Amino acid sequence: MPDPHRLAILTELRREASVTLEQMALACGLVGRKGRESASAWERGQSAPHIRSRTRFIDYLGNLLGLRNDPARFLAVWERLAEQWGWDSVGEAEWLQHFGNLASAELPGAGLAANRAPLDEWASPHQPRGPNGLLPAPAPLPPGSRVPLNRNPFFVGRAAELHALASTVLPRREAGAPASALAITGISGSGKTDLVCEFVHRYGQFYPGGVFWLSCATPGGVPGEIASCGRFTYIALLRLDFDRLSLDEQARLVVEAWQASTARLLIFDGCEDPALLARWAPRSGGCHLLVTSRRPEWSMASGMRQMPLSMLQRHESVALLRNHCPDLPANDVALIGIAAQLGDLPLALQLAGSFLARHRVEITPAEYLRQLRSPGPPQRAKERSG
């Protein structure tokens, strides 16, 4: 039975457009008193229309209610109807058939169609490396995504880890394939967040429902993080009073929407308490979860898999340093020594590379390595001479 609460948007939209139930019934091919009663029952969630009413209902939403002029809102409403009534999504071809020409860029999700064929290769659990063993190039995220972090321009290596992530949490083309959850664990500075950020900007394009990044650094701030995701998506379009709701109610609506079957990627960054995940992660639907955490153990009973993150390989560490100082050779003995001294820890290498780039005139890599091996923090030459 359809959920009346989820279908209340139909009544809100009809009243907003000053359309009567009689007009709705007529637009949907229903006549007489029984037609009005049927239309009213659809809105109240007491019954669902037959599939043969689908074409007329597309016209009703687009033309009579005027949503053809607001494709994002139309698709948001339609996603809810598809969830409640078991109807298929409205694709570009069907949109054009009903409403005429529309540039793909104006139709949210339209550009994703180009990714569906490559996804068969990128997302295969038996071929996680994609065509020719390559990683997909960074690409724009689906409309409505909320990812506050840009790619780290100094990111290096981790190809094996990226392939492993792809084989675990990418949405599958098989019908009914379950969503997945993976915790990336490791000590502070091991590059967990950078790895997930790189994955998001390369593979996020394959999640039609979008990618949503939640910082768990302050556990009490998680409801606000979730509520902010609603302002980026169709949820705020469905609830015209969204911004007037309490923070908890906004977060509840977002989590409820995330339980739809559409494939989405949720990142819980810096989550150290499993109870926080149990409280806010959707319990069903198409959401795939990625967690970064210093916590070494996560319960397997919840279906959560783990990926302990090791340090960089030595040649990757040197490559990271050279990203900051590209004029230095890959076989520079000092760079190799710096990488070894810092234990190939990505954050420490990032800081070291940044320091060397800023003070290249004043300190050589060999001198920097000597300071690392000595007590106390590295200093610039002119500070030491004073």
N, C-alpha and C positions, 0 to 999 in steps of 0.2 A: 504494500500500500504506500502511495506517495506520502512524503512528509509535508504537512500543511505549512509548517514554519518555513521550509525551504522554498515553497511555491508562493509565498506571500508577495514576492516581487511582482508577480503577474498582476495582482490587484493594484499594487502601487503604481505600476507603469500605466495601466489602463486609466486609472483616475487622473494621473498626471497629464495624460493626453486627452482628458475629457471624453473618453469613449465609454459608451454604455455597454452593458452585458448583451443587449439585443444586437448592437453593432458588432461586437466581438463574435457572437454566434453566427451572424450572417456572413462575416468575413471568413469564418471557418467552415462554411457550408452547412450550418445547422439552422433549422427553420422552426418557427412556432414556439410555443411555450416550453416544449421539451428541449428545444435547442438552447434556449436561455438557461434552463436548469442544468443542461450538460456542461455548458460553458462555465457556469458558476461552480459546478462540482470539480471541474479541472482546476480552477483557481484555489479552491479550498482543500485540494488534495484528497477528495473523496473518490475520485476515479481518474483514470488516465485516458487520453484520447487514443483512438486506434491509429496505427501507423499510417493508414491512408489519409489521415488529416495532416500529416507532416508538411506536405507542400503548401497547403493553405495556411498553416500556422507560421511558416517562414514569411509568407506574404503579409500576414496579419502583424507580426512583430516589425517587419521592415517598413511596410507602407502605412498601415493604419496607425501604428504607434510611433512611427517616424525613426526607428532605430537604424534604418539604412544609412542615415546621416551620421551615425555614431557607431562604426563597426566594432570598436572595442567593447562597447556596452552590449551590442547585439550578441557578440560571441560569448560574453560573460553570462548573459541570461541563458543563451542556448546551452552552455556547458551545464548549467544547473538543470535544465529540462532533460538533457541527455542522461544525466545522472539519475533523475527521478523517474523518467518515462522509458528509459532504455533505448533512446534514439541515437543514431549516429551523429557525428559532428557535421557541421556545414563547411564544406571545403570551398576552395577558390572557384572551381568550375560551377558549383551550385549557386554560389553567391552571384557570379556573373550572369547566370541563367535567369535569376530572379530580379536582380537590381541593376544590371548593365555593367558597363566598364568601370573598373576601379583599379588604381595602381596597386601592385602587390605591397608596396611599402606602407600603404594606408590600412591594410588589413592585418591586424596583429596575428602573428603565427604564419602568415602566408609564406614568408621566406623560408620557413622551416621545411617546406615541402622538398626543397632542393637537398636537404640533408637526409631524407629518409632512405635513399638508396645507399649512400656511404655508410649509414648507420648499420646496415646489414653486415658490413665488414668490420667496422670499428667496434661494434658491440658483441661480436661473436665470442662466446667463452672459449672457443677453440682457436680463435684467431684474434686475440686482443691487441695485436700490434698494428692492425689495420693494413691497408694496401701497401705492399712492398716493405712491410715492417716499420713504417714511419708513424710518427705521432701526427695527429691532425693539427693543422695550422691554427693559431689563435683566431677566434672569430667572435663577432658580437653575440651577446647573450640574448635569449628570447625576450620579447617584450614583457615588462612587469617585473623582471628579475631585480633582486636587491643584493648587490655585492659591493661593499664599500671599498674593497682593496683592488688596486691595479696590479698587474703583473710586476714581479720584481725584475727589473731589467738586468740584474746580475745573476739571475737564477741559472744554475748549471746542473748537468747530470740528471740523475734520478729517472732515467728512461725506464728502467726495470720496474720501479715503483709506480710510475704513471701507467705502464701497461697492466700492472697488477690491479690498480684501481679500476681501470677500464673493464677488466674482465670480471670485476666483482660488483660494481655499483651502476654500470650503465644500464639504462632501460633496454629490455630485450624485445626483439621483434615477435617472439612466440606469444600467441594469445594466452592470457592468463598467467604469464610469468610473474612470480612473486617479486615484491620490492625487496631491497637488500639494505643491510646496515653494517658499517665497518668503522671500527675505532682505530685511528692511527696513534700509537703511543710512543713515548720517548721522553728523554730529559729535556729541560728547558734549553733552547738554542739549537736543538737538533734539526730544525727546519720543517716541523710539522705543518705550520700555517702556510709557509711558502710553497710547500708541495701541493697542498689542497688548492691554494690560489692558482698555481700553474695548471692543475687539473681542471679547475673551473673554467679558466679562460681558453682552454683547448677543447674540452669535452662538454662544457655547459650548453653548447649549441644543440646538443642532442636530447635535451629535456624540454619537451614542448610546453610544459606547465611552468617553466622558469626555474631559476636558481635563487635560493634565499639564504643569506649568511647571517647567523645569529652569534653574537659575541656573548660568551658565558663568563667573562672575566669578573663581572659583578652579578652573582646569581639573582639578586633582587631586580636587576634590570632586564631580565629575559622577557617578561611580559611586554615591556615597552619595545624590545627588539622585534618581537612577533607582531605586535600591533602595527609597527612601522611597515611591515611587509604588506599589510592590508591596504595601506595607502598607495602602494605601487601597483596594485592589481585590481581585477574586476570586483573585488569584494566591496570596495568603497563605492563602486558604481551601482551595485545591487542594493546597498543600504545607504540611502541618501543622507541618513542621520549618523553615518559612521563616526565622524569626528566629534559628535556630541555624546557618544557612548562612553562609559567608563573604560579605563585601560584594560581591566580584566575581561570585560564584555567584548571589546575589540579583539583581544588575543583569542578569546574563545571562538569567535566567528572565524578567525583566520585558521585556527587549528581544525575547525569543523570543515572548512573549505578544502584544506589539505588532505582530507580523508576521501576525496573524490578519486576516481581511477586514473586521472591524468598523471603522467610521469613527471615528477618534480625532484629536484635535488635540494635537500636541507643540510646545511653545515652548522653543527654545534661546535664552535671554536673555543677551545680552552675549557671544556666541560670536565670537571673533576668529580662530580657527584652523580652517580647513576639515578638518584631520585629526581634530579632536575630533568634528566632525559625522560624518565618515566612520566613525569608530570606534564611535559609539554610536547613530546614527540607524538605525531598522529599514530593511532593504534591500528589503522587499516588504510587501504587506498594505495595510490601509486607512488608515494614519496619514498625516495631512496635517501638514506641517512649517512652522512660522514661526520665523524666525531674526531676532534683532536684533543689529546689528554696526556697529562703526565702520569695519570693513574695506570699502573702496569697491568692490572687485571680487570676484565669486564666479564660479566656473566654471559656464558654461552646459551643459557636457557632462554634469553630474550631474542635469540637469533643473531646477536651481535658477533661479528667476526673481528679479529684483531690483526693489525699489521704493526709489529714493533719496528720503529724506524732507526736504522743504524747511522753511523757517521758517513760522510762522503768518502768515496774512494780517493786515493792520494792524487791521481791525475785530475780528478774533478776539483779537489781542493786547490790545486795549483791553477786550474782554469778559472776558478772563482777569483783568486787573487789577480790573475792577469786581466780579468774583465775590468778591474779598476786601473790596472797599469799595463795596457796592451803592448807597450813597447818592450816589455821584459820578455826574454825567451822562455819557452816552456820547460827547458832543462836547467833553468836558473837554480843553482844549488841553494841559494838563500831562500827562495820561495819554497822549495821542497822542505827545507828545514823549518820554516815558519809553519807550514801545514802540519808537519809532524809535532812541533812544539805545542800547537793548539789542538792536537788530537783530532784533526779533520772535522771540527765542530763548525757547522755552517755559520751560526751567528758570530762566533769569534772570528772566523775568517772574513766575514763581511765587514766587521769593525776594523780588522787589520788592513784589509784592502782599502777601505775608505781613508784610514790614517795615512797609509803610504801614498795614496793619490794626492792628498792635501799637502803633504810635506816632502814631496819628491826632491825638491831642491835642497832641503835641509838634512835629510836622513836617507841613507841607502837601505835596501832590503837586508844587506849583511849587517849593518849597524842595528837595524830594528830587531833582527834575530838575536844579536848579542844582548840587547836590552831585555828581550823576552826571557832569555836564559838567566838573567840577573834579577835579584830582588827588586821590587818596586815597579810601577807602571812605566811604559815607554815615554820618553820625553823628547821634545824637539831640541835640536842642537843648540840653538840660541838660548833656550831656557837653561840648559845645562851649563853653558859657558858663563851665564850670569850668576 
